[in-house]
Amino acid sequence: MAPQKPLRTAIIGLSASASSSWAAVAHLPNILSPTGQTLFTLTALLNSSPTASKAAIQKFSLPQDTTHPISSPAHLAADPTISLVITNTRVDNHHATTLASIRAGKDAYIEWPIASTPDHIDDLVRAARESGARVAIGLQARWAPPVRALRDVVESERFGKWTSSRFVAYSNGTEVSEGLKYFTERKVGGNFVTILGGHSVDMVQSVIGDFAPDADAHLSNLYPTVTVRNNDGSTSTIQKDVPDIFVVQGHVSNAPHAAPNAISTFQLLQPSPFPGTPKLEWVISFERGEVRLVSQDSLALGTGTPYVEGATQPTIQTHDFETGEVGKVPWEWSAEEKEVGVRARSVGRSLRAFARGEKEGDGWVGIEEAAGRARQVEGWLVKAGF
């Protein structure tokens, strides 16, 4: 049954001072957009303290008579006026801030990664099962317009079944800001592999099918020394214990559009690419042609970074083996997506689908499926010794 709208919504982690401001960049604009206001009513904020929430209310010019600070996860869970919780904290706080609300039966939208440990993920999954709460996980790259367009080519089988897929992407080198030093710590749970890798490998598998359990994964920490850009302008170096090379290759399962014995190759590399090399190139070959998606400036198709002003927009081309013709596959944002800035658009599509009560898989990913993806990535990490 579709939830009653507008949903009285609490945001966990909309901070006036956070180093990672995804709540402000991606979630708040969608809630306050013209369409968003028909689906959500922002009612409460939960941060490290009520004082921090009051600062955020003031910074983002939220109405003080209708938006109130919540003092703790327990108080949020007990608030009968809140029906939807959106979690945007650092990943190692997802479990502590959200579990009680899910146990209380509140719907939740949790940013990816789900939580920092397999046990915490299992707790959240179990709570959703037992309470009946609907829980979405922010794997929004599946519905970025270029990805949707690429999926249409695969599913149409206009060039036959696909025979091989080669995804190669690069991050931004081996520097981090002071506020994102936790990317270098495996124990936190948010890093190059789980965040950039998790989003990317999920996106790829959503188009062509999942890697088979016997796929070969290789992860290495080849650049263990990381430069930190400190807030005062200085730099320092630290050692990291997470991989910077993430490679998977193998056959696929649950892939109705794949030819027998089709092979998928996924490569995510942290060092910056050779000058002029695209940050992302994804080529899918078929029996009678191929399709190529190129994003020159960013691999993060679900965050909006490749679409900002000044960036070279992602392109999709096809090559017909029989005629030799090279064509272009168009993609575009919907009218609702255009209500917000480009960085918020893919998240907004998932938020709106969830709020409207669309079935799981139609614009949003449920916690059970996302937990399976988390177990897949965790398994590759553990097998590689991380």
N, C-alpha and C positions, 0 to 999 in steps of 0.2 A: 504494500500500500504506500502511495506517495506521502511523504511527510507534510504536515500542515505548514503553510507558508504565510508570511515570511518566518524563517527559522530564527528564534532568539539565540544569538550566537555569542560565544566567548572565544577570544583569541588568547592562547597561551604563548607568550614570547614576543608580543609587539612592544619592543623596548625603545626608549628614546636614545639609548646609547649602545646598542648591540653592535659588535663588530661585523656580524653577518645579519643583514637587515632584510631577509627574505620575506618576513611577515609584512613589512612596510612596502617592499617593492612589488610583491606578487599577490598577496592575499587582500590586504586592505583596499587597494584600488578596485578589485573585483566586487568586494562587499559594498563599496560606496558608489559603484557605477549605476547608471540608470536601470539596467536589468538586475543588477545585484540587489538593489533596494527593494525589488519585488520579491526576492528570494530570501534575503537575510536582514535581520535587524541586529546590529552590533550592540550588545547589551552589557558585556563585562570584559575586563582584562585581568589576566593572572600573570604576574611577573615575580621577581625575587622578593618583592615587598609591595604593599599598597602604595607606598611613596613612589616606587618606580612606575607603577601603573598610572598614578595621577600625573606623573611627568609625561608619560606617553599620551595620555588623554589631552594634555595641554599642547604637546608638540605637534600632534596630528590634528588639532582643532576639532576633536570629537565632542559631541554635545554632553556636557557634564551632568545634565539632568536625566539623561537616559543611559549613559555609559558609566558603570561603576567599577571600582577596583575590587577584586576578590583576594582574600587574604591567604588562602591555602588551597591545595588540590582537594582536600576534604570538604572545605566550604563550597567549592565549585561543584563537586559531586552532589552535595546536599541541596543545592539551589534549584528549586522546582521550576523556576522561570527559564532556565537554560536548557535548550534541546540539542544544540550542536556545539561541539568543542573543536577548535582548530589548533593543532599543536605545531609550533614553529620554534621550539627551543633547540639548543644543541642536542645532538642525538642521545647523549648519555643522561639527559633529563626527560626524555620522552616517557619512559616507563613510570617514573615517580610522579610526573605531573598529570598523566592521562589515565592511568589504570583505574583509579577510583571512579572517575566519571563513566568509563565503559562498564564497570561493574554495576553502576547505578542505572544503566540502560540508556545513557545518553549516546547519540550518534557522535562519531568523531572522524575528523580528517587529519591524519598524521603525516607530516612530511617524511619522505624517505631520507635515510634508512629508518626502519620501524623503531628499532631500539639498538642499544650498544652490545647486547649479548644474546645468544640463542635462548637462554633461559628467560630473559625479559621479553623477548618476542613471543615465546610460548605462553607466558603469563597473559599478555595482551590478547592473543588469539583465543585462549581459554575463556577469558572474561567476556569476549564478544559472543562466543558460542553460548555461554551460560546465561547471559543477560538478554540476548537477542538484539543487541545494539548493532547498527550498521556502522562499519568502520572502513573508511577509504584510506588508501596510502598514495602519497604523491608521486606516482610514476607517470607523470603527465606527458613525457616525451613521446609516448605511443600515439598521441593525438595532435602533435605539432603538424601544421599543414603539409610540409614537405614529406613527412613520414606517412601521413594519410595518402598522399598522392602516390608515393612509392608502393604502398600496400595495395592500392587499386591496380597498379600494373601487375603485381604478382598474382593477385586474386583473379584478375581477368584472364590470365593465361594467354594474352594476345601473342606472346612469343613462345607459347608452350610452357612446359614445366620448367622450373628453375633447376639448374645443374650445379652451380657453385655461387657462393657469396663471399666477397672479400671486403671486410670493413677495416679501415686503417685510420686511426685518429691520434692526435697529439695534444698534450696539455701545454701549459705555459712555462715549462722549465722547472727548476728546482729551488725557487724562492717562495716564501710564504709571508704574509703579514703577521704581525705579532698576535692579532686577535684570532688568527687561524692556525696557530702553532699546533693545535690539537690534531690537525691533519697528519702530523708526523708520528702520532702515538696510536699504536694498534689498539690499546685497551679502551680508548674512547669510543671507537666504533665508527667514526666518521673520517674517511680518508680518501686518498686517490682511487683505491679499488672499490670501496663500498659506495662512495658517492658518485664520482665521475664514471667509474667502471660499472657500478650497479645500474645507473640510469641508462648508460649506453648499451650494455649487454641485454638489458630488458627490452629496450627499443628494437634492437636487431631481432631478437627472438619473437617479438610481437608481430613482426612482418613475415619472417620465413619459417618459424617453428623453433622449438626448443632444442638446444644441444642434447644429444643422447647422453645417458649417464656415463658412457665410456669415452666421452670426448677428452682429448688431451689438453690439460691446462698447464701453463708455465708462468710462474710469477717470480720476479726477482727484485731485490733491492740493490740496484747497481750504482745508485748515487746516494749513499747514506748520509752524506754531509749536506745540510740544507742551510741556505742563507735566510735569516729572518729580518724583515724590514720592520724595525721597531717604531712605536708611535712617535718617538721624539726625533725621528729622522735618521737615527743611527742604524747600523746593521750588526748582526751577530751570527754565529753559526751554532747549529745543534745537530745531533745525530738522530736519525729517524729509524723506526723499526717496521716500516710498512713498504710494500713493493712499489716500484715505479715503472715496472714492465708487466703488462697483463695480456697474456696471449692464450686464446682457446681455439682449438681446431678439432673438427670431427663431423660425424654424421648427425642428422637431426631426427627428432621424433615429433609426433603430432604435427606433421607438415603435409597437408593434403595437396599442396601445389608444388611439391618437390619431386624431381625425377628420382628413380631408384638410385641409391648410393650417392645422392647429392652431398656436397661437402661445404661446410661453412667455416670461414676463418675470421677470427676477431682479434684485432691487435690494438691495444691502447698503450701509448708510450708517453712517459712524462717529459723527457727532454723536448724542447721546442724543435719543430721540423726544420729541415734545410730551407734556406730562404727561397720563397716562391712556392714551396710545397703547401697544398691546402691543409688546414687543420683537420679536415675530415674528407675522406673519399670512400664511397661505398659503391662497389660494382657488383651487380647481380647478373650472372649469365644464365641464359635460357637455351632451350633447344634450337630456337630460331632467331635469337637476338640477345641484346643485353640492355641494361639500364644503369645509369651512373648518377649518383647524387654527390655533389661537391659543395662543401661549405668552406670557403677560403679562410675565414677569420676565427671560427670557433667550432668546437665539437659539440657544444651543448645546445642541441636543437630544441630542447624542452624548456630552456630558461629565457629565451628571447635574445640572448647575446648575439647570435649571428644576424639578427634582423635590425639592430640599432642603426641610427643614422650614421652614415659614413662607412658602415660595413658592406662588404660585397655579399649580396644576398645569395642564399643557397640556390643552386640550379639542379635541374634533373633533365638528363638527356637520354634518348633511346637510340639504339643502333639495330636496324633490321638487317640480319645476315643475308637474307635472300635478295633484297633490293639495294643494299648498301646505304640506304637513306638514314640520315641522322636527324632525329626530331627532338622537340622540346616538350616536356611535360609541365603544364602550368600548375601553380598552386596559389592559393590566396587565403586571406583571413576572412572570417565571417563578419557580418555587421556587428554582432554581439562582441566578438573578440576585439574589434576596432574601437570599442568604447573605452578601452584602457591602453596603456603603453605596451610596447611590444614585449617587454620582459614579463608582464603579467598575463599574457594572452593564453598560453597553453595551460597554465594553472587554472585560469578562469574557466576554461572549457570543462575541466574535470570537476571543479567546484559546482558549477551550475548543473551538470548532469547528476551529480550526487544529490544536490538540494532538490532537484525536480523529481527524484525518485526513479530515475532511469535504472534499468536493470544493470547489475554488475557486469562489467565488460563493455558497456555502452557508454564510453566516455570516462569511466573511472575504474580503478583496480581495487578489489576487496582485499582485506587483510589476510585471508587464507591463501590466495594466490600470491600475494606479495611475500608472505612468509616462506612459501616455496622457493621464490626467487632468492630471498635472503639465505636460505639453507644451501642453495646451489652455490652462491658466491662464497659463503663461509666454508663450504666443503673444499672448494678450490684453494682457498687461503690455507686451510689447515693441512691439506695434502702437500702443499708447497713448503710447509714448515713455518708458517706465520701464525 
